[in-house]
Amino acid sequence: MFKSGCYDWRGRPESATVKRREGLKTLLKKAFEDSDSTYGYRRVHTQLHRWGVAAGLVLIRWLMRELGLEPCQPKPRRFGLTQGALGP
């Protein structure tokens, strides 16, 4: 008798795509941590390009979301005309 396709699928080794994505995730984490968690997916994509890694912008965005990497952008400074407008 033949095995069910599901059981056959579970026993297969990882595909090349899965292996590549895992390698990209490692590089994404490194680029993100090197930037002190400030780089978004566009800058991380540029950094990977500088390192010679070819990957699409959408793939980088998806992987960063999957890893939960959110850039921490500084809040814009608010300027007031008087000293009292800046707060206590």
C-alpha positions as MATLAB code, in Angstrom:
seq = 'MFKSGCYDWRGRPESATVKRREGLKTLLKKAFEDSDSTYGYRRVHTQLHRWGVAAGLVLIRWLMRELGLEPCQPKPRRFGLTQGALGP';
ca = [
       0.000    0.000    0.000;
       0.995    3.595   -0.520;
       1.579    6.077    2.252;
      -0.668    9.062    2.467;
       0.804   12.156    0.788;
       0.780   14.042    4.083;
       2.990   11.503    5.808;
       5.291   11.379    2.822;
       5.560   15.183    2.826;
       6.480   15.345    6.530;
       9.454   13.058    6.047;
      11.025   15.018    3.209;
      14.122   17.166    3.782;
      13.864   20.959    3.737;
      13.587   22.556    0.326;
      16.195   24.913   -1.103;
      13.782   27.818   -0.625;
      13.383   27.140    3.084;
      17.152   26.836    3.529;
      17.725   30.114    1.668;
      15.122   31.942    3.742;
      16.691   30.687    6.969;
      20.059   31.993    5.787;
      18.495   35.332    4.890;
      16.868   35.553    8.314;
      20.275   35.272    9.949;
      21.656   38.063    7.759;
      18.553   40.195    8.375;
      19.001   39.922   12.123;
      22.675   40.909   11.820;
      21.940   43.928    9.609;
      19.079   44.985   11.877;
      21.153   44.674   15.059;
      24.117   46.490   13.465;
      21.820   49.458   12.850;
      20.716   49.556   16.522;
      17.236   48.449   15.434;
      16.619   51.584   13.385;
      16.748   50.244    9.813;
      13.513   49.447    8.040;
      13.173   46.894    5.271;
      14.437   49.284    2.579;
      17.691   50.052    4.369;
      18.179   46.420    5.377;
      17.679   45.498    1.709;
      20.341   48.040    0.728;
      22.720   46.701    3.372;
      22.261   43.136    2.120;
      22.909   44.366   -1.423;
      26.194   45.910   -0.214;
      27.120   42.544    1.276;
      26.474   40.908   -2.091;
      23.265   39.130   -1.116;
      20.554   39.158   -3.775;
      17.018   39.272   -2.377;
      13.851   41.093   -3.338;
      12.445   43.999   -1.382;
       9.126   42.247   -0.746;
      10.878   39.106    0.538;
      12.928   41.208    2.962;
       9.751   42.896    4.205;
       7.968   39.559    4.698;
      10.890   38.025    6.545;
      11.269   41.041    8.815;
       7.580   40.828    9.683;
       7.916   37.113   10.300;
      10.820   37.743   12.682;
       9.014   40.642   14.378;
      11.749   43.153   13.525;
      10.240   46.621   13.773;
      12.479   49.656   13.397;
      12.512   52.118   16.261;
      12.336   55.571   14.747;
      13.032   58.597   16.923;
      10.059   60.836   17.546;
      10.171   64.176   15.762;
      11.173   67.120   17.878;
       8.546   69.742   18.448;
       9.656   73.302   18.535;
       7.761   75.993   20.359;
       8.108   79.735   20.164;
       8.116   80.272   23.909;
       9.809   78.516   26.772;
       6.452   77.557   28.338;
       5.424   75.740   25.174;
       8.241   73.228   25.607;
       6.861   71.873   28.871;
       7.770   72.098   32.537;
];
